[in-house]
Amino acid sequence: MTIYKKAVFLVCLFALNSGTWIVVGLTTSLGAWVLVPVLAVFLYVGASSMSLRCPRCGKSIYLNILRLFGIEWTYSGGFPERRCSRCDFDLNRATEREQL
């Protein structure tokens, strides 16, 4: 699985987990134990997302660089990049094994 596809999968897992457990929490009278699977998935997604980096330059794929009017703006979060904004490497072709 490529780095980009894994990142998209993690974003979808995060959204699905959030939506599912919000609906379950609001429609049932379950106790605080409902938060345990929510927190487990959030921790997994967070830890897995932090390890996704460009194999060429090592920049996180969630750290976006926007060049506007000759000024470079850096922001974190959002949807993952398909091409690295630092070195222009195609992250949809790179696998995690190439990172090593």
C-alpha positions in Angstrom: 0.0 0.0 0.0 1.4 3.4 -0.9 2.0 6.1 1.7 -0.8 8.3 0.2 -3.3 5.5 0.2 -2.5 4.6 3.8 -3.0 8.2 4.8 -6.3 8.4 3.1 -7.4 5.2 4.7 -6.4 6.6 8.2 -8.4 9.8 7.5 -11.5 7.7 6.5 -11.1 5.5 9.6 -10.9 8.5 11.8 -14.1 10.1 10.2 -16.0 6.8 10.4 -15.0 6.1 14.0 -16.0 9.7 15.0 -19.4 9.5 13.3 -20.2 6.0 14.5 -19.4 6.7 18.1 -21.2 10.1 18.1 -24.3 8.4 16.9 -24.0 5.5 19.3 -23.3 7.9 22.2 -26.3 10.1 21.4 -28.9 7.4 20.7 -28.2 4.9 23.5 -27.8 5.3 27.2 -24.5 3.5 27.4 -22.1 4.6 30.1 -18.6 6.0 29.8 -17.2 2.7 28.6 -18.2 3.8 25.1 -15.2 6.2 25.1 -12.7 3.3 25.4 -12.9 2.1 21.7 -13.1 5.7 20.6 -9.9 6.6 22.3 -8.2 3.4 21.2 -8.9 4.2 17.5 -7.9 7.8 17.9 -4.6 6.8 19.4 -3.9 4.3 16.7 -4.8 6.8 13.9 -2.6 9.5 15.6 0.4 7.2 16.0 0.1 5.8 12.5 -0.3 9.2 10.9 2.8 10.7 12.6 5.0 8.0 11.0 4.0 8.8 7.4 6.8 10.8 5.9 8.2 11.5 2.4 10.9 8.9 1.7 13.0 11.5 -0.2 13.2 14.4 2.2 11.5 13.1 5.4 8.8 15.8 5.6 5.5 14.8 7.2 2.8 14.3 4.6 0.3 16.3 6.8 2.6 19.3 6.9 1.6 21.4 3.9 3.6 24.2 2.3 1.7 26.8 0.3 3.6 29.3 -1.8 1.5 32.4 -2.4 2.8 35.8 -3.7 6.4 34.8 -3.1 5.8 33.9 0.5 5.9 30.4 1.9 3.1 29.5 4.3 3.3 26.3 6.3 0.3 24.7 8.0 -0.3 21.3 9.5 -3.3 19.0 9.2 -6.0 18.6 6.7 -6.0 16.0 3.9 -2.6 14.4 3.1 -0.6 15.6 0.2 -0.4 13.5 -3.0 3.0 15.1 -3.9 5.5 16.3 -1.4 5.4 20.1 -1.3 9.1 20.3 -0.4 10.7 18.0 -3.0 7.8 17.2 -5.4 8.1 13.4 -4.8 5.0 11.4 -5.8 3.7 9.9 -2.6 1.1 7.9 -4.4 3.9 5.7 -5.8 6.1 5.3 -2.8 5.5 2.4 -0.3 6.6 2.4 3.3 9.3 -0.1 2.6 11.1 2.5 0.5 11.3 4.8 3.6 13.8 2.5 5.3 
